[in-house]
Amino acid sequence: MQAVQSVEGVEHAGLEPVGRVRPDLQRELAAAAGGPTFYLGRDMRQSHKGMGITKADYAAFMRCLSVTLDTFEVPELERSEVVAFVTSLEPEIVEA
């Protein structure tokens, strides 16, 4: 993966503008949590195809997610639901 930006050792491919990805991610997480939004974007496998995301990349993303959930003091029940959902996506995202 070609690193374009690094935040605390986490590399970002820079393949999609953050402004485009963030709303899609918000809609997908909200839909997975029961709505009221619907995610109409590409599936995870297609969205991440060719990015060469490794298990180490995904682990770094999960660490960032954990810090974010801590920062916003997300209650344990909701936190575990988000982590379980995002963890379930790993086989569709990790290629290498």
Rosetta constraint file for C-alpha pairs under 8 A:
AtomPair CA 1 CA 13 HARMONIC 6.46 0.50
AtomPair CA 1 CA 51 HARMONIC 6.53 0.50
AtomPair CA 1 CA 52 HARMONIC 5.67 0.50
AtomPair CA 1 CA 53 HARMONIC 6.86 0.50
AtomPair CA 2 CA 13 HARMONIC 5.94 0.50
AtomPair CA 3 CA 11 HARMONIC 5.37 0.50
AtomPair CA 3 CA 12 HARMONIC 5.77 0.50
AtomPair CA 3 CA 13 HARMONIC 5.53 0.50
AtomPair CA 3 CA 14 HARMONIC 7.61 0.50
AtomPair CA 4 CA 11 HARMONIC 7.11 0.50
AtomPair CA 4 CA 12 HARMONIC 6.03 0.50
AtomPair CA 4 CA 13 HARMONIC 5.96 0.50
AtomPair CA 4 CA 14 HARMONIC 5.86 0.50
AtomPair CA 5 CA 11 HARMONIC 5.94 0.50
AtomPair CA 5 CA 12 HARMONIC 5.49 0.50
AtomPair CA 5 CA 13 HARMONIC 7.56 0.50
AtomPair CA 5 CA 14 HARMONIC 7.34 0.50
AtomPair CA 6 CA 10 HARMONIC 5.29 0.50
AtomPair CA 6 CA 11 HARMONIC 4.72 0.50
AtomPair CA 6 CA 12 HARMONIC 6.42 0.50
AtomPair CA 7 CA 11 HARMONIC 6.84 0.50
AtomPair CA 10 CA 57 HARMONIC 7.38 0.50
AtomPair CA 10 CA 60 HARMONIC 5.95 0.50
AtomPair CA 10 CA 61 HARMONIC 7.33 0.50
AtomPair CA 11 CA 57 HARMONIC 7.48 0.50
AtomPair CA 13 CA 51 HARMONIC 7.25 0.50
AtomPair CA 16 CA 20 HARMONIC 6.94 0.50
AtomPair CA 16 CA 21 HARMONIC 6.63 0.50
AtomPair CA 17 CA 21 HARMONIC 6.51 0.50
AtomPair CA 18 CA 22 HARMONIC 5.89 0.50
AtomPair CA 19 CA 23 HARMONIC 7.24 0.50
AtomPair CA 20 CA 24 HARMONIC 6.98 0.50
AtomPair CA 21 CA 25 HARMONIC 6.16 0.50
AtomPair CA 22 CA 26 HARMONIC 6.13 0.50
AtomPair CA 23 CA 27 HARMONIC 6.12 0.50
AtomPair CA 24 CA 28 HARMONIC 6.09 0.50
AtomPair CA 24 CA 39 HARMONIC 7.07 0.50
AtomPair CA 24 CA 41 HARMONIC 6.82 0.50
AtomPair CA 25 CA 29 HARMONIC 6.09 0.50
AtomPair CA 26 CA 30 HARMONIC 6.05 0.50
AtomPair CA 27 CA 31 HARMONIC 5.96 0.50
AtomPair CA 27 CA 37 HARMONIC 6.00 0.50
AtomPair CA 27 CA 38 HARMONIC 6.28 0.50
AtomPair CA 27 CA 39 HARMONIC 5.35 0.50
AtomPair CA 28 CA 32 HARMONIC 6.09 0.50
AtomPair CA 28 CA 38 HARMONIC 7.02 0.50
AtomPair CA 28 CA 39 HARMONIC 4.91 0.50
AtomPair CA 29 CA 33 HARMONIC 6.18 0.50
AtomPair CA 29 CA 82 HARMONIC 7.58 0.50
AtomPair CA 30 CA 34 HARMONIC 6.53 0.50
AtomPair CA 30 CA 35 HARMONIC 5.29 0.50
AtomPair CA 30 CA 36 HARMONIC 7.09 0.50
AtomPair CA 30 CA 37 HARMONIC 6.14 0.50
AtomPair CA 30 CA 38 HARMONIC 7.70 0.50
AtomPair CA 31 CA 35 HARMONIC 4.34 0.50
AtomPair CA 31 CA 36 HARMONIC 6.58 0.50
AtomPair CA 31 CA 37 HARMONIC 5.33 0.50
AtomPair CA 31 CA 38 HARMONIC 5.24 0.50
AtomPair CA 31 CA 39 HARMONIC 6.18 0.50
AtomPair CA 32 CA 85 HARMONIC 7.49 0.50
AtomPair CA 33 CA 81 HARMONIC 7.94 0.50
AtomPair CA 42 CA 46 HARMONIC 6.28 0.50
AtomPair CA 42 CA 47 HARMONIC 5.79 0.50
AtomPair CA 43 CA 47 HARMONIC 6.05 0.50
AtomPair CA 44 CA 48 HARMONIC 6.11 0.50
AtomPair CA 44 CA 89 HARMONIC 7.28 0.50
AtomPair CA 44 CA 92 HARMONIC 5.80 0.50
AtomPair CA 44 CA 93 HARMONIC 6.09 0.50
AtomPair CA 45 CA 49 HARMONIC 5.85 0.50
AtomPair CA 45 CA 92 HARMONIC 4.75 0.50
AtomPair CA 45 CA 93 HARMONIC 5.59 0.50
AtomPair CA 48 CA 53 HARMONIC 7.74 0.50
AtomPair CA 48 CA 93 HARMONIC 5.74 0.50
AtomPair CA 49 CA 93 HARMONIC 7.55 0.50
AtomPair CA 49 CA 95 HARMONIC 7.66 0.50
AtomPair CA 50 CA 95 HARMONIC 7.94 0.50
AtomPair CA 51 CA 95 HARMONIC 7.87 0.50
AtomPair CA 52 CA 94 HARMONIC 7.29 0.50
AtomPair CA 52 CA 95 HARMONIC 5.55 0.50
AtomPair CA 52 CA 96 HARMONIC 5.90 0.50
AtomPair CA 53 CA 57 HARMONIC 5.91 0.50
AtomPair CA 53 CA 58 HARMONIC 7.02 0.50
AtomPair CA 53 CA 93 HARMONIC 6.89 0.50
AtomPair CA 53 CA 94 HARMONIC 5.05 0.50
AtomPair CA 53 CA 95 HARMONIC 5.58 0.50
AtomPair CA 53 CA 96 HARMONIC 6.18 0.50
AtomPair CA 54 CA 58 HARMONIC 6.31 0.50
AtomPair CA 54 CA 94 HARMONIC 5.35 0.50
AtomPair CA 54 CA 95 HARMONIC 6.09 0.50
AtomPair CA 54 CA 96 HARMONIC 4.80 0.50
AtomPair CA 55 CA 59 HARMONIC 6.09 0.50
AtomPair CA 55 CA 94 HARMONIC 6.13 0.50
AtomPair CA 55 CA 96 HARMONIC 7.12 0.50
AtomPair CA 56 CA 60 HARMONIC 6.20 0.50
AtomPair CA 57 CA 61 HARMONIC 6.28 0.50
AtomPair CA 58 CA 62 HARMONIC 6.19 0.50
AtomPair CA 58 CA 90 HARMONIC 7.23 0.50
AtomPair CA 58 CA 94 HARMONIC 7.06 0.50
AtomPair CA 59 CA 63 HARMONIC 6.30 0.50
AtomPair CA 60 CA 64 HARMONIC 6.37 0.50
AtomPair CA 61 CA 65 HARMONIC 6.17 0.50
AtomPair CA 62 CA 66 HARMONIC 6.16 0.50
AtomPair CA 63 CA 67 HARMONIC 6.33 0.50
AtomPair CA 64 CA 68 HARMONIC 6.18 0.50
AtomPair CA 65 CA 69 HARMONIC 6.16 0.50
AtomPair CA 66 CA 70 HARMONIC 6.14 0.50
AtomPair CA 67 CA 71 HARMONIC 6.02 0.50
AtomPair CA 68 CA 72 HARMONIC 6.31 0.50
AtomPair CA 69 CA 73 HARMONIC 5.98 0.50
AtomPair CA 69 CA 74 HARMONIC 5.34 0.50
AtomPair CA 69 CA 79 HARMONIC 6.77 0.50
AtomPair CA 70 CA 74 HARMONIC 6.43 0.50
AtomPair CA 74 CA 78 HARMONIC 6.60 0.50
AtomPair CA 74 CA 79 HARMONIC 5.84 0.50
AtomPair CA 75 CA 79 HARMONIC 5.95 0.50
AtomPair CA 76 CA 80 HARMONIC 5.95 0.50
AtomPair CA 77 CA 81 HARMONIC 6.39 0.50
AtomPair CA 78 CA 82 HARMONIC 6.23 0.50
AtomPair CA 79 CA 83 HARMONIC 6.13 0.50
AtomPair CA 80 CA 84 HARMONIC 5.94 0.50
AtomPair CA 81 CA 85 HARMONIC 6.14 0.50
AtomPair CA 82 CA 86 HARMONIC 6.12 0.50
AtomPair CA 83 CA 87 HARMONIC 5.87 0.50
AtomPair CA 84 CA 88 HARMONIC 6.15 0.50
AtomPair CA 85 CA 89 HARMONIC 6.80 0.50
AtomPair CA 86 CA 90 HARMONIC 7.06 0.50
AtomPair CA 89 CA 93 HARMONIC 6.41 0.50
AtomPair CA 90 CA 94 HARMONIC 5.79 0.50
